Amino acid sequence: MFLSVFDIFKIGIGPSSSHTMGPMVAGARFLERLRASPFSAHGLRASLHGSLAFTGKGHATDRATILGLAGFEPESYDHDRAEAALAALRETRRITPPGLGPLRFDPDRDLIFDYDRPLPGHANAMILMATDAQGDVILQETYYSIGGGFVLTEDELEAGAAKASQPSGCPYPFQSAAEMLRMARESGLSIAQMKRANELHFRSARELDDGMARLWQVMNDCIERGLAGEGVLPGGLKVRRRARAIHQALLAERGLNLNAPHTINDWISVYAMAVNEENAAGGQVVTAPTNGAAGVVPAVIRYWLDHVPGANPVRIGEFLLTAAAIGGLCKHNASISGAECGCQAEVGSAAAMAAAGLCAVMGGTPEQIENAAEIALEHHLGMTCDPVKGLVQVPCIERNGLGAIKAVSAASLALRGDGQHFVPLDACIETMRQTGHDMHEKYKETSLGGLAVNVPNC
């Protein structure tokens, strides 16, 4: 099994990796298939199913689907160009994808939120269609947005289990935490060193290092924008940005010798909240492993750099590689999708990743790192995904702050021990999978239960 650090961490846009980035990626993929098709298309159509239908408008899925079909992709997204394309669509009821020419698309008629027909492969499902001059479907594909910006067709989803079990050619192809620890003992390497060796099987050292430096740059820029941002977040809940005011207060209190020790939690939280306020506003973020959980890993890295004596930016790559190894295990053996397993799969996985990364750069052994990840994930088990009004705002923004605090605490506890502990990480990940399977659908990113129905939406 091999999931790259660049699979777990992707540069994209908010507010959701599965509901915004995924549909945009699916649209771009469908255009590629249409360009290769012998058919001459005159129009496009899309239907959204499951969680994409129920919380799609709050997650900007409608907008993302349209822009994907217009040729936009998350990593190269240009806000001004996107706004111009949407304005042109409103006026002409046509989309003009590169290489295909103008195609009919009326959002009121051709973008369908199908609340009654979930598709069998995954809770986040969509069907994209091309039509001829008479409106008959000439090309159709089903896509599943499975979390973290990953998108699979129906055929790819069915073939996924077989593909995942095939040899990757990596020198350390661990598929479980137990295998990871065994390989670390036998090789004498750290988790990050094994992960790096796996990455170098597919790319050069310079590509790897430059890519990870780019990931941290985007993460840190997102924190800075969030700490400077003001105003009300879009979507109708009128949630005020709070990161800037909290950060300003924390800066003003520095050096007064009056701060309670627990104030450090406010620093950790404010970094995470800054990221998730940017995400809620549709800004550029890095999936870590998802947009809804994008604040946890950057917040813990920033906490380590700014507040831990001896922290060195040279080791950020070690942090990211270790975190990606844990994120890959969560995704491979359970899920990182809130629509599939609740928020335990998003913020829980992110906290496990961040705890592992912090433990690594603070000198933890592979056993302590695995312990840190397990502690962080264990204490997110059962967490539902119940966003108010389908927006990635309440409780998501604060939840990232608390996830980051748990990650730091988990790493600290693990470092106080020798790596021996009662619950293995593999058992914890399997418990997350089972819990997600048993969790009622209304608590898995549909806004049909939990806070979403007990808090006024206006």
Number of C-alpha atoms within 10 A of each C-alpha: 19 23 20 17 25 17 18 25 25 23 22 28 27 28 30 30 34 31 32 29 34 31 36 30 28 29 26 22 20 25 22 14 12 20 15 9 12 7 13 15 24 20 23 24 22 24 20 27 23 25 28 32 26 22 24 25 19 25 25 22 24 25 17 27 27 26 25 25 28 25 22 23 23 24 15 10 15 11 12 8 11 18 12 10 19 18 12 14 19 13 8 13 16 22 25 17 19 13 11 16 11 17 20 22 23 18 17 8 9 15 18 17 20 16 14 10 11 18 17 11 17 20 25 31 29 30 20 23 21 24 20 17 11 8 14 13 16 16 18 17 17 19 29 27 29 26 27 32 29 20 23 21 20 17 11 13 17 12 12 12 11 9 13 14 11 10 10 15 12 17 14 21 18 20 18 20 21 15 14 23 20 15 19 20 13 8 12 11 15 22 28 23 17 24 28 22 15 20 22 16 13 13 10 11 14 10 13 18 13 12 15 20 17 13 23 20 13 18 25 20 15 26 27 16 18 26 25 16 17 15 10 15 18 15 18 12 16 12 15 12 24 19 26 20 15 18 19 12 11 16 11 10 13 10 8 7 7 8 12 7 7 8 12 15 16 16 24 26 28 28 31 35 33 30 36 35 33 26 30 27 20 20 18 23 31 31 30 33 35 32 34 32 36 31 40 36 33 26 31 28 27 20 23 21 16 13 13 11 8 10 16 12 15 9 13 20 23 22 25 31 27 31 34 28 28 29 29 26 25 30 22 18 15 24 27 33 33 31 32 25 31 31 29 27 34 32 36 33 38 35 41 36 36 37 38 38 34 30 30 28 21 19 11 25 20 24 24 25 33 32 31 35 32 30 27 31 29 23 18 21 22 20 22 25 31 28 26 27 26 24 27 27 26 19 15 24 26 19 22 32 29 21 33 35 26 24 33 29 16 27 30 18 16 27 21 10 14 12 18 12 15 7 12 17 26 20 13 21 27 15 16 28 24 14 18 28 14 11 17 13 22 18 25 26 32 25 23 20 19 16 18 23 14 10 11 10 12 7
